[in-house]
Amino acid sequence: MIKVSLKDGSVIEVEKSSSILEVAKKISEGLARVATCGEVNGEIKDLRYELEDDCNLVIHTFQDDDIEGKKAYWHTTSHIMAQAVKRIFPNVKFAIGPSIDNGFYYDFDVENPFTDEDKINIEAEMKKIIKENMEIERFSLTKQEALKLMEGQPYKQELIEELPEGEEISFYKQGDFTDLCAGPHLASTGKVKAVKILSSSGAYWRGNENNKMLQRIYGISFPKASQLEEYLQLLEEAKQRDHRKIGKDLNLFMTHPLVGSGLPMYLPNGATIRRLLERYIQDKELRLGYQHVYTPSLATVDLYKTSGHWDHYKEDMFPVMKMDYEEMVLRPMNCPHHMLVYKNSMHSYKDLPIKIGELAHDFRYENSGAVCGLERVRQMCQNDAHLFVRPDQIKEEVGKVLNLIFEVYMKDFGFKKEDFAFRLSLRSKEKSKYIDNDEMWETAEEQLREILKDLNIDFYEAEGEAAFYGPKIDIQIKTALGHDVTIPTCQLDFALPERFDLSYIGEDGQKHRPVVIHRAILGSSDRFISFLIEETKGNLPVWLAPTQVKILPITDNQHEYAHKVKDELIKEGIRVEVDDRNEKTGYKIREAQLQKIPYMVVVGQKEASENLVAVRSHKDGDLGVMRVEDFKEKVLEEIDNKIK
């Protein structure tokens, strides 16, 4: 007998060589029915895996909060899809078919790209394979045996050739289909219930554009049909919220291959939103004592060698440009420049905190396949700031940063507190990825931990999420689509002040080292705008809308009055347009609705003769007739108070 320690802390005794599935049955038949894989001493294992010694065991299911149970389920479904493709296209060559965070994909080498009809047929065949409820068997071969079994499958053979001699090479077999695979997998194809093929695309073998283009099919599966239906509804909702679609519909930004991947261009409407957001955050910072600077978008390689970015971050930087006697590089972040701004003059302990802010252009060498609209770009505008503080000021200033985040996100933009989660991001056990100073790391991590506790903020810790120079507090926001995203962040840094030899004169007349707080509130303007567009579906509050009012004259006779109203509103700083095209009023209203303009003002003969306007709200519909002065005050109040 061996002892198995379970997730809840209990210990059970089972016979040696019991499989994880047998242990699940011993716990309960219900658990065995929904188990997808196990985790033995921290390693994910197949349900068939036999336990030989005392161990810790976690049995995963599809419903678990973590992803491991789902991945085993989805990986099994990828094999079901591959078997279905083999039945329909017997000459197919198989590449890889992993599970991903939302489902699975498989890459195939076929003669022609998959058509919509092909995908319908493949999905139907998958459902047949599920009904056949074939047992899924695992077996192992030597390298030579594996190569022989995979004759005619060059991609599989390439993967096998790369494995070291003597390593166990595992396969999974279901009926007439066998695939090279490390697992884990479910016990039979019938364990999968509801499946859906989502899309297909081209994909280079191993992501290398010099290799052959394969055909990739994406899919999803669930234990219940209702879960699949809910997921498909969520996908449809995501399409409607996609900032790239909304951005195109509302003429916010564009991209062009002559400019390059990940380099969006803001059109007048989008530029208005960005300008307003940047002014908004700068005004808040000025009231809080920040000083704004402008620094260059490039610097010498030596700057980043001094800061440590060259050793820890250069893979994400653009290539070096040799200019005369200097080697220059586009900057990935602003902190090294700001260290030098601080160092430009002497500082007393009375001067601190010194808060240096900038809306700065930074450049990250993102893979062309990873860039996405405004969300993931190669050039970004960062709402960045660095606070140079005395050690005794750390708690107070971090608290002020967190209060500013609350003010921006909850008060001004209306997000709910329950949408926020605080993550204390720590370095991982792989210390080579970080600046080497154990004492600094332990001090910084403990200080942030104490600050969160003292402020009564619930938080969780995550190893491996720290910046290379120090730990941070990341504020995770739950989006309308259920995604967790990090936008605002607050980081504690003892390393860069040391590397740049920063100092201030203390009360004792001696030099002391400041501590740097890195903080971002909006993060990058680009990502924040993409996030805001998707959260609001493009229905921005009045103060942020590119056009706040559209005036719609009913006939040509009201054109003069419409422009008079426009001039009155413009004098107050209201952004307004007149639609004086020769179109029906209903058509103009519908178009203004599609453009998500907050207010439409209809003016006919009665309104023109009595100095009135008929007001229609995009959000609330018809608001009736009112005096121009009253309407103007209503709009200005919404702008001034940032009414959502």
RAQUI-V41778 format. One record per helix or strand. SS is the DSSP state (@ for helix, = for strand). FROM is the first residue (numbers start at 0). TO is the last residue. If there is no record, write none. Layout:
BEGIN
<<SS/FROM/TO> <SS/FROM/TO>>
END
This chain:
BEGIN
<<=/1/5> <=/10/13> <=/17/18> <@/19/26> <@/28/33> <=/34/39> <=/42/44> <=/49/50> <=/54/60> <@/67/87> <=/92/93> <=/98/99> <=/102/108> <@/115/131> <=/134/140> <@/142/148> <@/153/160> <=/168/173> <=/176/179> <=/187/187> <@/188/190> <=/193/203> <@/204/206> <=/212/221> <@/224/240> <@/242/248> <=/252/253> <=/264/265> <@/267/286> <=/289/291> <=/297/299> <@/300/306> <@/308/315> <=/320/322> <=/325/329> <@/334/342> <=/347/347> <=/353/362> <=/371/371> <=/375/375> <=/378/388> <@/390/411> <@/416/418> <=/419/425> <@/430/432> <@/437/453> <=/458/462> <=/466/466> <=/469/469> <=/471/477> <=/483/492> <@/494/498> <=/503/504> <=/510/511> <=/514/523> <@/524/535> <=/548/552> <@/555/570> <=/575/577> <@/584/593> <=/598/602> <@/604/609> <=/611/616> <=/620/626> <@/627/640>>
END
